[in-house]
Amino acid sequence: MQSLAALADPTRRRIVELLAERDRTAGELVEEFDVSAPAISQHLNVLREAGLVVTRAEGRNRIQALNPDGFDELEAWLDRTRRFWSQRLDALERELRTEDERAARTRKKSS
């Protein structure tokens, strides 16, 4: 899953957070970090390749923006993971209730 791999890096996650606030130029993003412009450019390339960021031209500026469609793969994965854990936790809850009921019956017989 390319989108999850792209977000594994803390700098790229921060770029996504900044772009979630508003669209920005690469220069504006560079100002937010203590790394070089080429480094931010590389991070943006990874995010673009993962489909999470798109670039549009506005005059001489290149505006970076989040691509909502790029998050679909990630959202689908999260939904599958949530369902998996929800099912497992529901099964655990049923088992614990059964154990509690057994323990209550045992205590009642002992009394």
C-alpha positions as MATLAB code, in Angstrom:
seq = 'MQSLAALADPTRRRIVELLAERDRTAGELVEEFDVSAPAISQHLNVLREAGLVVTRAEGRNRIQALNPDGFDELEAWLDRTRRFWSQRLDALERELRTEDERAARTRKKSS';
ca = [
       0.000    0.000    0.000;
       1.833    3.009   -1.326;
      -0.144    5.625    0.611;
       0.622    4.032    3.968;
       4.308    3.718    3.082;
       4.380    7.393    2.072;
       2.882    8.409    5.400;
       5.400    6.364    7.382;
       7.785    9.314    7.311;
       7.085   12.020    9.944;
       8.028   14.861    7.575;
       5.542   13.644    4.975;
       2.847   13.240    7.637;
       3.475   16.838    8.693;
       3.257   18.000    5.067;
      -0.117   16.263    4.779;
      -1.264   17.928    8.015;
      -0.208   21.340    6.703;
      -1.967   20.759    3.388;
      -5.069   19.666    5.270;
      -5.191   23.191    6.703;
      -4.833   24.847    3.289;
      -3.134   24.518   -0.088;
       0.465   25.796   -0.127;
       3.371   26.356   -2.451;
       6.463   24.229   -2.018;
       8.241   27.350   -0.749;
       5.660   27.794    1.993;
       6.164   24.183    2.993;
       9.953   24.599    3.074;
       9.514   27.453    5.567;
       7.850   25.039    7.997;
      10.829   22.663    8.192;
      14.515   22.694    9.035;
      15.402   20.815    5.841;
      16.405   21.937    2.379;
      14.044   22.778   -0.459;
      15.271   19.738   -2.450;
      14.438   17.498    0.524;
      10.884   18.871    0.688;
      10.637   18.442   -3.082;
      11.569   14.766   -2.681;
       8.953   14.320    0.044;
       6.352   15.957   -2.203;
       7.331   13.603   -5.030;
       6.744   10.592   -2.802;
       3.354   11.967   -1.738;
       2.422   12.675   -5.377;
       3.482    9.184   -6.483;
       1.312    7.759   -3.706;
      -1.593    9.833   -5.019;
      -1.948   11.819   -1.797;
      -0.876   15.211   -3.159;
      -1.540   16.969   -6.451;
       0.148   20.024   -7.907;
      -1.599   22.699   -9.936;
      -0.192   25.719  -11.692;
      -1.360   29.190  -10.749;
       0.657   31.628  -12.790;
       4.278   31.067  -11.863;
       3.383   29.237   -8.661;
       2.911   25.516   -8.235;
       0.307   24.938   -5.581;
       0.390   21.729   -3.558;
      -2.938   20.316   -2.414;
      -4.246   17.124   -0.904;
      -5.867   14.696   -3.296;
      -8.950   13.355   -1.477;
      -9.177   10.423   -3.904;
      -5.670    9.397   -2.902;
      -6.865    8.646    0.596;
      -9.482    6.122   -0.581;
      -7.035    3.199   -0.476;
      -5.956    4.151    3.029;
      -9.543    4.595    4.181;
     -10.518    1.182    2.780;
      -7.608   -0.429    4.628;
      -8.592    1.301    7.864;
     -12.199    0.145    7.459;
     -11.073   -3.475    6.982;
      -8.798   -3.218   10.006;
     -11.533   -1.692   12.157;
     -13.972   -4.456   11.169;
     -11.375   -7.099   11.984;
     -10.764   -5.698   15.457;
     -14.428   -5.014   16.072;
     -15.244   -8.659   15.369;
     -12.408   -9.854   17.596;
     -13.379   -7.547   20.446;
     -17.035   -8.601   20.170;
     -15.939  -12.263   20.423;
     -13.762  -11.447   23.443;
     -16.667   -9.667   25.121;
     -18.937  -12.691   24.572;
     -16.284  -15.010   25.991;
     -15.750  -12.842   29.055;
     -19.479  -12.686   29.727;
     -19.689  -16.471   29.436;
     -16.799  -16.831   31.898;
     -18.483  -14.390   34.307;
     -21.731  -16.365   34.107;
     -19.881  -19.643   34.755;
     -18.069  -18.142   37.729;
     -21.360  -16.799   39.148;
     -22.993  -20.233   38.823;
     -20.000  -21.884   40.518;
     -20.140  -19.393   43.405;
     -23.873  -19.937   43.754;
     -23.435  -23.751   43.934;
     -20.668  -23.364   46.562;
     -22.827  -21.221   48.821;
];
